[in-house]
């Protein structure tokens, strides 16, 4: 933790402003993650409809990936990140105001598209605003920041509706709606640090590099990894809140506590990721973390004892999410600066398509 804080002070101003914006944006995203499906169920919508809304969001992810590389090259990282963040927050504001199917589908699609552009832009932005010796550390700190925001967002998403109900005696549906609207406003505040960003100077492509260049085999391995991980994630991640609500009759506050606790554990584990990668190598570390998560996912499918289910959820989330920034860092290291956005866009598209199919 001390080493991470020391490294953060050495990051470029661009990187530090981006980390602040990421905290605010991810906070509102995790509020949505806790509440949105519960909001739809409270409105009387069945699981099949909720699944279709999740699938439309995932289709938006896939659709947003296609133009993301062009947007970054045409308008630069700063303008692309700003535009995608603004579009995503506005889509969430409108989505929380209406239960009309057309509006729910359209705004979920737009939010997915905006989120996808940010997914593609973020690793390349971080790579361009860091030197190789600090790049893995910056990816790890960004990961820890996003998960710290997940702690805040999950707690707020779970507890704020209960507080509203107690103070104002409104029904749960309207309490959920007010919190969802407030969360998207928090995302809009995240635009302020993004306005301080500047586009970095293009990174020179040199022949002398420690890491090898990606060949077709390397790209194919990454492509299959992203596709299969996305497919498995789409099966389960959008429905964890419903899983706890329906199998164990957990309240929104309890679900928010489960989610936020997972973020604490994962944030701490995420800071340990870069040292593990330096000792054992990125490839071995990523492979071990992803494989080690599978027994806990299997446990969730059959578990009827709540504490064990919560522990398995924590461990599955921790291991898979700790691998995520290391995978992105490895991909950036293996890719020429001019090709990073294109390769990442392709891998992200495959992940999004897998997620959509799984949902």
C-alpha positions as CSV (number, residue, x, y, z in Angstrom):
1,X,0.0,0.0,0.0
2,X,2.9,2.4,0.9
3,X,4.7,1.6,-2.4
4,X,1.4,2.2,-4.3
5,X,1.0,5.6,-2.7
6,X,4.6,6.5,-3.4
7,X,4.2,5.5,-7.0
8,X,1.0,7.5,-7.3
9,X,2.9,10.7,-6.4
10,X,5.3,10.0,-9.3
11,X,2.5,9.6,-11.9
12,X,1.9,12.3,-14.5
13,X,-0.7,15.0,-13.8
14,X,-2.8,13.5,-16.5
15,X,-2.7,10.1,-14.8
16,X,-3.7,11.6,-11.4
17,X,-6.6,13.6,-12.8
18,X,-7.8,10.5,-14.6
19,X,-7.7,8.5,-11.4
20,X,-9.9,11.0,-9.7
21,X,-12.4,11.0,-12.5
22,X,-12.3,7.2,-12.5
23,X,-13.2,7.1,-8.8
24,X,-16.3,9.2,-9.4
25,X,-17.4,7.4,-12.5
26,X,-17.0,4.0,-11.0
27,X,-18.8,5.0,-7.9
28,X,-22.0,5.8,-9.8
29,X,-21.5,2.6,-11.9
30,X,-21.5,0.4,-8.8
31,X,-24.6,2.1,-7.4
32,X,-26.3,1.1,-10.7
33,X,-24.9,-2.4,-10.3
34,X,-26.5,-2.9,-6.9
35,X,-29.8,-1.2,-7.6
36,X,-30.9,-1.3,-11.2
37,X,-32.1,-4.9,-11.4
38,X,-33.7,-4.6,-8.0
39,X,-35.4,-1.4,-9.3
40,X,-36.8,-3.3,-12.3
41,X,-38.0,-6.2,-10.2
42,X,-39.6,-3.7,-7.7
43,X,-41.5,-2.3,-10.7
44,X,-43.0,-5.7,-11.4
45,X,-40.8,-6.7,-14.3
46,X,-39.9,-10.4,-14.6
47,X,-36.4,-11.9,-14.7
48,X,-36.7,-12.6,-18.5
49,X,-37.2,-8.9,-19.1
50,X,-34.4,-7.9,-16.8
51,X,-32.1,-10.3,-18.7
52,X,-33.1,-8.7,-22.0
53,X,-32.3,-5.3,-20.7
54,X,-28.9,-6.6,-19.5
55,X,-28.4,-8.2,-23.0
56,X,-29.2,-4.9,-24.7
57,X,-26.6,-3.2,-22.5
58,X,-24.1,-5.8,-23.6
59,X,-25.0,-5.2,-27.2
60,X,-24.3,-1.5,-26.6
61,X,-20.9,-2.6,-25.3
62,X,-20.2,-4.5,-28.5
63,X,-21.5,-1.7,-30.7
64,X,-19.5,1.0,-28.9
65,X,-16.3,-1.0,-29.4
66,X,-16.5,-0.8,-33.2
67,X,-16.0,3.0,-33.6
68,X,-13.9,3.4,-30.4
69,X,-10.5,3.1,-32.2
70,X,-11.6,5.6,-34.9
71,X,-12.9,8.0,-32.3
72,X,-9.6,7.9,-30.4
73,X,-7.6,8.5,-33.5
74,X,-9.9,11.2,-34.9
75,X,-10.6,13.2,-31.8
76,X,-7.8,12.2,-29.3
77,X,-8.0,10.4,-26.0
78,X,-9.2,13.5,-24.0
79,X,-12.2,14.3,-26.2
80,X,-13.2,10.7,-26.6
81,X,-13.1,10.0,-22.8
82,X,-15.0,13.3,-22.1
83,X,-17.7,12.5,-24.7
84,X,-18.2,8.9,-23.7
85,X,-18.4,9.9,-20.0
86,X,-21.0,12.6,-20.7
87,X,-23.1,10.3,-22.9
88,X,-23.1,7.5,-20.3
89,X,-24.1,9.7,-17.4
90,X,-27.0,11.3,-19.4
91,X,-28.2,7.9,-20.5
92,X,-28.3,6.8,-16.9
93,X,-30.3,9.9,-15.9
94,X,-32.9,9.3,-18.5
95,X,-33.0,5.6,-17.8
96,X,-33.9,6.2,-14.2
97,X,-36.8,8.5,-15.1
98,X,-38.9,6.0,-17.1
99,X,-39.9,2.4,-17.2
100,X,-41.1,2.5,-20.8
101,X,-39.5,-0.4,-22.6
102,X,-38.3,1.7,-25.5
103,X,-36.5,4.1,-23.2
104,X,-35.0,1.3,-21.0
105,X,-33.7,-0.5,-24.0
106,X,-32.4,2.7,-25.8
107,X,-30.7,4.2,-22.7
108,X,-29.2,0.8,-21.7
109,X,-27.8,0.5,-25.2
110,X,-26.3,4.0,-25.1
111,X,-24.8,3.5,-21.7
112,X,-23.3,0.2,-22.8
113,X,-21.8,1.9,-25.9
114,X,-20.3,4.8,-23.8
115,X,-19.0,2.4,-21.3
116,X,-17.3,0.3,-24.1
117,X,-15.6,3.4,-25.5
118,X,-14.2,4.1,-22.0
119,X,-13.1,0.5,-21.7
120,X,-11.0,0.8,-24.9
121,X,-9.7,4.3,-24.2
122,X,-8.6,3.8,-20.6
123,X,-5.7,1.2,-21.0
124,X,-4.3,3.2,-24.0
125,X,-4.6,6.5,-22.1
126,X,-2.8,5.0,-19.1
127,X,-0.1,3.4,-21.3
128,X,0.5,6.8,-23.1
129,X,0.7,8.6,-19.8
130,X,3.3,6.4,-18.1
131,X,6.7,5.1,-18.8
132,X,7.3,1.3,-19.0
133,X,8.9,1.0,-15.5
134,X,5.7,2.4,-13.8
135,X,3.1,1.1,-16.3
136,X,2.1,-2.1,-14.4
137,X,2.0,-0.1,-11.2
138,X,-0.3,2.5,-12.7
139,X,-2.7,-0.2,-14.0
140,X,-2.7,-1.7,-10.6
141,X,-3.4,1.6,-8.9
142,X,-6.2,2.4,-11.4
143,X,-7.7,-1.0,-10.6
144,X,-7.5,-0.3,-6.8
145,X,-9.1,3.1,-7.3
146,X,-12.0,1.6,-9.3
147,X,-12.6,-1.0,-6.7
148,X,-12.4,1.6,-3.9
149,X,-15.1,3.4,-5.8
150,X,-16.9,0.1,-5.9
151,X,-16.9,0.0,-2.1
152,X,-18.4,3.5,-1.9
153,X,-20.9,2.9,-4.7
154,X,-22.0,-0.5,-3.4
155,X,-22.5,0.8,0.1
156,X,-24.5,3.9,-1.1
157,X,-26.5,1.8,-3.5
158,X,-27.5,-0.6,-0.8
159,X,-28.1,1.7,2.1
160,X,-29.3,5.0,0.6
161,X,-32.7,3.6,-0.5
162,X,-33.3,2.2,3.1
163,X,-32.3,5.6,4.6
164,X,-34.7,7.4,2.2
165,X,-37.5,5.0,3.1
166,X,-37.0,5.6,6.8
167,X,-36.7,9.4,6.5
168,X,-39.4,10.1,4.0
169,X,-41.6,7.0,4.1
170,X,-41.6,6.7,0.4
171,X,-42.0,3.3,-1.3
172,X,-39.0,1.3,-2.4
173,X,-39.5,1.9,-6.1
174,X,-39.2,5.7,-5.8
175,X,-36.4,5.4,-3.3
176,X,-34.5,3.3,-5.8
177,X,-35.2,5.8,-8.5
178,X,-34.0,8.8,-6.5
179,X,-30.7,7.0,-5.7
180,X,-30.2,6.0,-9.3
181,X,-30.7,9.6,-10.5
182,X,-28.3,10.9,-7.8
183,X,-25.7,8.4,-8.7
184,X,-25.7,9.5,-12.4
185,X,-25.3,13.1,-11.2
186,X,-22.2,12.0,-9.3
187,X,-20.8,10.6,-12.6
188,X,-21.4,14.1,-14.1
189,X,-19.2,15.6,-11.4
190,X,-16.4,13.3,-12.7
191,X,-16.3,15.3,-15.8
192,X,-14.6,18.2,-14.0
193,X,-11.2,16.5,-13.5
194,X,-11.4,15.2,-17.1
195,X,-11.5,18.8,-18.3
196,X,-8.0,19.1,-16.8
197,X,-6.6,16.4,-19.1
198,X,-4.3,17.2,-22.0
199,X,-3.5,14.9,-25.0
200,X,0.0,13.3,-24.5
201,X,2.7,13.5,-27.0
202,X,2.7,10.4,-29.3
203,X,5.0,7.7,-28.0
204,X,7.9,6.8,-30.2
205,X,8.0,3.2,-31.5
206,X,11.5,2.0,-30.9
207,X,13.1,-1.3,-32.0
208,X,14.8,-1.9,-28.7
209,X,12.1,-3.1,-26.3
210,X,12.1,-5.8,-23.7
211,X,8.8,-7.3,-24.6
212,X,8.2,-9.1,-28.0
213,X,5.8,-7.8,-30.6
214,X,2.4,-9.5,-30.9
215,X,2.2,-12.1,-33.6
216,X,-0.9,-13.6,-35.0
217,X,-0.8,-16.4,-32.4
218,X,-0.5,-13.9,-29.5
219,X,-3.5,-11.9,-30.8
220,X,-5.5,-15.1,-31.2
221,X,-4.8,-16.2,-27.7
222,X,-5.9,-12.9,-26.3
223,X,-9.0,-12.9,-28.5
224,X,-10.1,-16.4,-27.3
225,X,-9.4,-15.4,-23.7
226,X,-11.5,-12.2,-23.9
227,X,-14.3,-14.0,-25.7
228,X,-14.6,-16.9,-23.3
229,X,-14.2,-14.8,-20.1
230,X,-16.8,-12.5,-21.4
231,X,-19.2,-15.3,-22.1
232,X,-18.8,-16.8,-18.6
233,X,-19.1,-13.3,-17.0
234,X,-22.4,-12.7,-18.9
235,X,-23.9,-15.8,-17.5
236,X,-23.5,-14.7,-13.9
237,X,-22.3,-11.1,-13.2
238,X,-25.5,-9.2,-14.2
239,X,-27.6,-11.4,-11.9
240,X,-25.6,-11.6,-8.7
241,X,-28.0,-9.1,-7.0
242,X,-31.0,-11.1,-8.0
243,X,-29.2,-14.3,-6.9
244,X,-28.8,-13.0,-3.3
245,X,-32.3,-11.4,-3.3
246,X,-34.2,-14.4,-4.4
247,X,-32.2,-17.4,-3.1
248,X,-31.4,-15.9,0.3
249,X,-34.0,-13.1,0.5
250,X,-31.3,-10.5,1.1
251,X,-32.3,-6.8,1.2
252,X,-30.7,-4.1,-0.9
253,X,-28.7,-3.0,2.1
254,X,-27.3,-6.5,2.6
255,X,-26.6,-6.9,-1.1
256,X,-24.7,-3.6,-1.1
257,X,-22.7,-4.8,1.9
258,X,-21.8,-8.1,0.1
259,X,-20.7,-6.1,-3.0
260,X,-18.8,-3.4,-1.1
261,X,-17.0,-6.0,1.0
262,X,-15.9,-7.7,-2.2
263,X,-14.5,-4.4,-3.4
264,X,-12.4,-4.0,-0.3
265,X,-10.9,-7.5,-0.6
266,X,-10.3,-7.1,-4.3
267,X,-8.7,-3.7,-4.0
268,X,-6.2,-5.0,-1.5
269,X,-5.5,-8.1,-3.7
270,X,-5.2,-5.8,-6.7
271,X,-2.4,-3.9,-5.1
272,X,-0.6,-7.2,-4.7
273,X,-1.0,-8.1,-8.4
274,X,1.9,-6.0,-9.8
275,X,4.5,-7.5,-7.3
276,X,3.2,-11.0,-8.1
277,X,3.6,-10.3,-11.8
278,X,7.1,-9.0,-11.3
279,X,8.1,-12.1,-9.4
280,X,6.3,-14.8,-11.4
281,X,5.6,-13.1,-14.8
282,X,2.4,-11.6,-16.1
283,X,1.3,-14.7,-18.0
284,X,1.7,-17.1,-15.1
285,X,0.0,-14.8,-12.7
286,X,-3.0,-14.1,-14.9
287,X,-3.5,-17.8,-15.7
288,X,-3.3,-18.8,-12.1
289,X,-5.7,-16.1,-10.9
290,X,-8.3,-16.9,-13.5
291,X,-8.2,-20.7,-13.0
292,X,-8.3,-20.4,-9.2
293,X,-11.6,-18.5,-9.4
294,X,-13.5,-21.5,-11.0
295,X,-14.1,-23.6,-7.8
296,X,-15.7,-20.6,-6.1
297,X,-18.0,-20.0,-9.1
298,X,-19.0,-23.7,-9.0
299,X,-19.7,-23.4,-5.2
300,X,-22.1,-20.5,-5.8
301,X,-24.2,-22.6,-8.2
302,X,-25.1,-25.2,-5.5
303,X,-24.7,-23.3,-2.2
304,X,-27.6,-22.9,0.2
305,X,-25.7,-21.5,3.2
306,X,-25.5,-17.7,2.9
307,X,-22.1,-17.1,4.6
308,X,-20.4,-19.7,2.3
309,X,-22.1,-18.2,-0.8
310,X,-20.9,-14.7,0.2
311,X,-17.4,-16.0,0.8
312,X,-17.4,-17.7,-2.6
313,X,-18.7,-14.6,-4.3
314,X,-15.9,-12.6,-2.7
315,X,-13.2,-15.0,-3.8
316,X,-14.5,-15.4,-7.3
317,X,-14.6,-11.6,-7.7
318,X,-11.2,-11.0,-6.1
319,X,-9.4,-13.6,-8.2
320,X,-11.0,-12.7,-11.6
321,X,-10.8,-8.9,-11.1
322,X,-7.2,-9.0,-9.9
323,X,-6.3,-10.7,-13.2
324,X,-8.1,-8.0,-15.3
325,X,-5.6,-5.1,-15.1
326,X,-2.7,-7.5,-15.4
327,X,-4.2,-8.8,-18.6
328,X,-4.6,-5.3,-20.0
329,X,-1.1,-4.3,-19.0
330,X,0.3,-7.4,-20.8
331,X,-1.7,-6.6,-23.9
332,X,-0.4,-3.0,-23.9
333,X,3.2,-4.2,-23.4
334,X,2.9,-6.7,-26.3
335,X,1.4,-4.1,-28.7
336,X,3.0,-1.3,-30.7
337,X,1.7,2.2,-29.6
338,X,0.0,2.8,-32.9
339,X,-1.8,-0.6,-32.7
340,X,-2.9,-0.6,-29.1
341,X,-6.3,0.9,-29.6
342,X,-7.1,-1.4,-32.5
343,X,-6.0,-4.6,-30.8
344,X,-7.7,-3.7,-27.5
345,X,-10.9,-2.7,-29.4
346,X,-11.0,-6.1,-31.1
347,X,-10.5,-8.0,-27.8
348,X,-13.0,-5.8,-26.0
349,X,-15.6,-6.4,-28.8
350,X,-15.2,-10.2,-28.4
351,X,-15.6,-9.8,-24.6
352,X,-18.7,-7.7,-25.1
353,X,-20.2,-10.2,-27.6
354,X,-19.5,-13.0,-25.1
355,X,-21.1,-11.0,-22.3
356,X,-24.2,-10.3,-24.5
357,X,-24.6,-14.0,-25.5
358,X,-24.2,-15.1,-21.9
359,X,-26.7,-12.6,-20.6
